[in-house]
Amino acid sequence: MVASVPPYSGIFAGNRAVGRIALTIKADGDGSHRHKVHEHGALRVRFPNGASRATLDAVMVNTAGGMTGGDSFDIDIAVGDGAGLSVTTAAAEKIYRSLGPDTAINVKLAVGDGGVLAWLPQETILFDRVRLTRHINAELAPTARLLLAEAIVFGRSAMGELLTRGHFFDHWRVRVGGKLAFAESLRLDGAIADKLAQRAVGHAGVAAASVLKIPGDDGDVAAVRAMDHDFAGEVGVSDWNGIMLARLVAPDGAALRRDLIGIMTALGDAPLPRLWLN
């Protein structure tokens, strides 16, 4: 009797990385502390600077060493009333090429009244023939504060690894007091390198980032614009309805990182994670 062999798709699915973090932070008289921590699969979260302080530091770790087609990560973070949390990653996340299915990243953020969240992961590096779908959804109480920075590097140009084609869909939604305050969707499909070369898209840059601050105001815009002559790439910044948004594009990942560090330091809303300075 010959044992049946599962189809390739079944084998492929069985070898995909799945990870989930569910983290709740609460505040008391001693500061902010972990209330609930759930880890599953390839995702872990560590707290390098103690268990209770005004703003708790969290570092996410992907033990799979990267992501590829069919991998799925879910991150669910809730910061309670009056609590503070700063989140980064242990290293840049690498998204490798896919032979078919998308890599899926779903991020859910919630911040209570008087709470502060700094979402500051290190860069996401996309490799040639990548397929990535990412959703970031944030729910803020009326007096919550959010600093969100996301950076994408299209290929490791310094190592001669260029991204020519792929698929990247990025979906952001932010609600304040239950009302939609910020929404955008970005889709790059097919010949991504050709699209980035266009002046109105990337002006030949291969690294881009967005920095969103809520609440944000004219003072934040002025702080960023004051650095204009120091930027290695191009930066645009504006504010409206209590929101500040900065857009960055740079010729490579190193230049983007330098500009991001400068902007986040100038905004001064949260100390820059030490891992960003290594």
C-alpha positions in Angstrom: 0.0 0.0 0.0 1.4 3.4 -1.0 0.8 6.3 1.3 -0.8 9.3 -0.3 1.3 12.4 -0.7 -0.3 15.7 0.2 -0.4 18.3 -2.7 2.4 20.8 -2.8 0.1 23.6 -1.7 -0.5 21.6 1.5 3.2 21.2 2.2 3.8 24.8 1.5 1.1 26.0 3.9 2.4 23.7 6.6 5.9 25.4 6.4 4.7 29.0 6.6 5.5 31.2 9.6 2.7 32.4 11.7 3.0 34.8 14.6 0.9 36.8 17.0 1.5 39.3 19.8 -1.4 40.6 22.0 -0.2 43.1 24.5 -2.0 45.3 27.0 -0.4 48.1 29.0 -1.9 49.7 32.0 -0.9 52.5 34.3 -0.9 52.7 38.1 0.8 54.8 40.7 4.2 53.2 39.8 3.9 54.0 36.1 3.1 51.8 33.1 3.3 48.0 33.3 2.4 44.9 31.4 -1.1 43.8 32.1 -1.5 41.0 29.6 1.1 39.5 27.2 0.3 36.8 24.7 2.9 35.4 22.2 2.3 32.8 19.5 4.4 31.3 16.8 7.4 33.2 15.5 6.7 36.6 17.3 8.0 37.5 20.7 8.1 40.7 22.7 10.7 41.7 25.2 10.9 44.6 27.7 14.6 45.6 28.1 14.2 48.5 30.5 12.2 47.1 33.4 8.6 46.1 34.1 7.2 49.4 35.3 8.0 53.0 34.3 6.3 56.1 32.9 6.8 54.9 29.3 7.4 51.2 28.9 9.8 50.1 26.2 8.9 47.0 24.1 11.0 45.2 21.4 9.4 42.8 19.0 11.4 39.9 17.8 10.7 37.7 14.7 12.3 34.3 15.4 11.6 33.2 11.9 14.4 35.6 10.7 12.2 37.2 8.0 8.9 36.7 6.1 7.9 35.3 2.7 4.7 34.4 0.8 2.1 32.8 2.9 3.5 34.0 6.2 1.1 35.8 8.5 1.8 38.1 11.5 -0.8 39.7 13.7 0.0 42.4 16.3 -2.6 43.7 18.8 -1.5 46.4 21.2 -3.7 48.2 23.7 -2.4 51.1 25.8 -4.7 51.9 28.7 -5.7 55.3 30.1 -2.7 57.3 31.2 -0.2 54.6 30.2 2.8 55.0 27.9 4.5 52.5 25.5 7.2 52.8 23.0 7.5 49.9 20.5 10.3 49.0 18.1 11.8 45.9 16.5 15.0 44.1 17.2 16.1 44.5 13.6 14.9 45.5 10.2 12.1 43.2 9.0 12.9 41.4 5.7 10.2 40.4 3.3 11.5 37.9 0.7 10.1 37.0 -2.7 6.9 35.0 -3.0 6.1 32.3 -5.6 2.4 33.0 -5.2 0.6 34.0 -1.9 1.0 37.3 -0.2 2.8 37.9 3.1 0.3 39.4 5.5 0.9 41.8 8.3 -2.0 43.1 10.4 -1.4 45.7 13.1 -4.1 46.8 15.5 -3.3 49.7 17.9 -5.6 51.1 20.6 -4.7 54.0 23.0 -6.9 55.1 25.9 -7.5 58.7 27.3 -4.2 60.3 28.3 -2.3 57.3 26.9 0.8 57.6 24.7 2.0 55.2 22.1 5.1 55.5 20.0 5.1 52.9 17.2 8.7 53.0 15.8 9.6 49.7 14.1 12.9 49.6 12.2 12.8 49.5 8.4 10.9 46.9 6.4 13.1 45.7 3.6 11.3 44.4 0.5 13.2 41.9 -1.8 12.6 41.4 -5.5 9.4 39.7 -6.4 7.9 40.4 -3.0 4.2 40.2 -2.3 3.2 42.0 0.9 -0.2 43.1 2.1 -0.2 45.2 5.4 -3.0 46.7 7.4 -2.5 49.2 10.2 -5.6 50.2 12.2 -5.4 52.5 15.2 -8.2 53.5 17.6 -7.4 56.6 19.8 -9.4 58.0 22.6 -10.0 61.8 22.3 -7.0 62.7 24.5 -4.6 59.9 23.4 -1.3 60.6 21.7 0.2 58.6 18.9 3.6 58.8 17.1 3.7 56.3 14.2 6.7 55.9 11.9 7.0 53.3 9.2 9.9 53.0 6.7 10.1 50.8 3.6 13.3 50.0 1.7 12.9 48.6 -1.8 15.8 46.3 -2.1 19.3 46.4 -0.5 21.0 48.6 -3.1 24.2 48.8 -1.1 24.5 45.0 -1.6 23.5 45.1 -5.3 20.1 43.6 -4.5 17.5 45.6 -6.4 13.8 45.3 -6.4 12.4 45.5 -9.9 9.0 43.8 -9.7 6.6 42.9 -6.9 3.4 43.7 -5.1 3.0 46.0 -2.1 -0.4 47.0 -0.7 -0.4 49.2 2.5 -3.7 50.2 4.2 -3.8 52.7 7.1 -6.8 53.8 9.1 -6.7 55.9 12.3 -9.8 56.8 14.3 -10.0 59.4 17.1 -12.9 59.2 19.5 -14.5 56.7 17.1 -14.4 59.0 14.1 -12.1 58.4 11.1 -9.3 60.9 11.3 -6.7 59.6 8.8 -7.0 57.1 6.0 -4.8 56.1 3.1 -4.0 53.2 0.9 -0.9 52.6 -1.2 -0.6 50.1 -3.9 2.6 49.4 -5.9 2.2 46.5 -8.4 4.2 45.1 -11.2 7.2 47.1 -12.3 7.8 48.8 -9.0 11.3 50.1 -9.9 9.9 51.9 -13.0 7.2 53.5 -10.9 9.6 54.7 -8.2 11.8 56.2 -10.9 9.0 58.6 -11.8 9.5 62.1 -10.3 6.0 62.3 -8.9 6.4 58.9 -7.2 9.9 58.4 -5.9 12.2 60.5 -8.0 14.5 57.4 -8.3 14.6 56.9 -4.6 14.5 53.4 -3.2 13.5 54.1 0.4 10.4 55.9 1.7 8.8 56.5 5.1 5.8 58.2 6.7 5.7 59.8 10.2 2.3 60.5 11.6 1.8 62.4 14.9 -1.6 62.9 16.6 -2.1 65.4 18.0 0.2 67.4 15.8 0.4 71.1 15.1 2.3 74.0 13.4 5.1 73.7 15.9 5.8 70.1 14.8 5.9 71.2 11.2 8.3 74.1 12.0 10.6 71.7 13.9 10.8 69.4 10.9 11.2 72.2 8.3 14.0 73.8 10.4 16.1 70.7 9.5 15.5 71.0 5.7 19.2 71.7 4.9 20.3 68.6 6.9 18.2 66.0 5.1 19.9 63.5 2.8 16.7 62.9 0.9 13.5 64.8 0.2 11.0 65.5 3.0 7.6 67.1 3.0 5.5 67.9 6.1 2.1 69.4 6.8 -0.5 69.5 9.5 -4.3 69.7 9.5 -7.1 69.1 12.0 -4.7 68.2 14.8 -2.6 65.8 12.6 1.0 66.1 11.5 2.3 64.0 8.7 5.8 63.9 7.3 6.7 62.1 4.0 10.3 61.0 3.3 12.0 59.6 0.2 15.7 58.9 0.0 18.2 57.4 -2.4 19.0 54.5 -0.1 18.1 53.0 3.3 21.0 54.6 5.2 20.0 58.1 4.0 16.3 57.4 5.0 17.3 56.2 8.4 19.4 59.3 9.1 16.5 61.5 8.1 14.0 59.6 10.2 16.2 59.8 13.3 16.5 63.5 12.8 12.7 64.0 12.5 11.8 61.8 15.4 14.4 63.5 17.6 13.1 66.9 16.6 9.5 66.0 17.4 10.7 65.0 20.8 7.5 63.2 21.7 9.2 60.0 22.7 12.8 59.0 23.3 14.3 57.3 20.3 14.7 53.5 20.9 18.4 52.6 21.5 18.2 50.0 18.8 17.7 52.8 16.2 21.1 54.2 17.2 23.1 50.9 16.9 
